Amino acid sequence: MDTARVGTAPYLLNTAGSALAGSPLAFAHRGFAPDGAENTLKALAAAHELGFAYLETDVRATKDGVLVVFHDEDLSRLAGDRRRIADCTAAELSALRVKGEPIPTFDELLLAFPRAHFNVDVKDAGSAALLAKAIVRHGAHERVLVASFGGRRRRTVQRLLAGSGHRGPRLAASPGVPGVAAAVLLGNLAPLPRSAFRAVDVLQVPERRGPIRVVTQKFIDNAHAAGLQVHVWVVNDEPAMLRLLEMGVDGIMSDRADVLARVMGRHGIWPQNRRDG
């Protein structure tokens, strides 16, 4: 195991001198929900019970400007309702259930898990400003990493926080699709120019994209040389987890939190939520 990991953001507890120094980070993707209750307080609590300090989740804005924890644009798959999140008020959503569980707000997550670290996928434009306000309201700058397939949403959160008067460490971030694509193309050819990625701390990528292998040893080495961590999503089988850890990735996200917890118990610091602060 490495004795230190690259990166400077306080969010990254596996860097030199931090609580999880040298260990890859384990992320529970939408919590642990074998019953399908993803992104609920129940699913996130189940992941935390398994030992996870890092919880991956998604946020969207309601019609009346409340930040809720939900992945899909509409409610059909998870709540049996054809409406979009953006067309519902928070009160209307409070009456719905995902496998018997209420749809939480992001404020509820921060309060329910006061020491957990959240990897937040900003799913729509309206949620960017709401996320920035929630981070300021709860003083959660060191507990949140902002990511989005749309890089503009991530940049909006960072810009609003920079203008909020906060003088502490900046928010950790991963680039959107264009930034990741550029990093993958460059990182598999040559060292990454750190100046081009100065607004982010990690590259969160899939192991493969169709026939293209994204995570190669050269990509990892070049990302590390630029001071960037590499987190891989979504990895659900043990052989793939072991292969990636052997290559030196800095984090793994999984729907199978139980499998990842078992692997981490043998190959990293575990449990991680006993040391997250």
Sequence and secondary structure as in RCSB ss.txt:
>XXXX:A:sequence
MDTARVGTAPYLLNTAGSALAGSPLAFAHRGFAPDGAENTLKALAAAHELGFAYLETDVRATKDGVLVVFHDEDL
SRLAGDRRRIADCTAAELSALRVKGEPIPTFDELLLAFPRAHFNVDVKDAGSAALLAKAIVRHGAHERVLVASFG
GRRRRTVQRLLAGSGHRGPRLAASPGVPGVAAAVLLGNLAPLPRSAFRAVDVLQVPERRGPIRVVTQKFIDNAHA
AGLQVHVWVVNDEPAMLRLLEMGVDGIMSDRADVLARVMGRHGIWPQNRRDG
>XXXX:A:secstr
  S  S   TT TTSTTSTTTT  EEEEETS  TTS TTSHHHHHHHHHHT SEEEEEEEE TTS EEE  SSBS
HHHHS  SBGGGS HHHHHT  BTTB   BHHHHHHH TT EEEEEE STHHHHHHHHHHHHHT TTTEEEE SS
HHHHHHHHHHHHTTT  S   EE   HHHHHHHHHHHTTS   GGGGTT SEEEEESEETTEE   HHHHHHHHH
TT EEEEE   SHHHHHHHHHHT SEEEES HHHHHHHHHHHS S STTS  
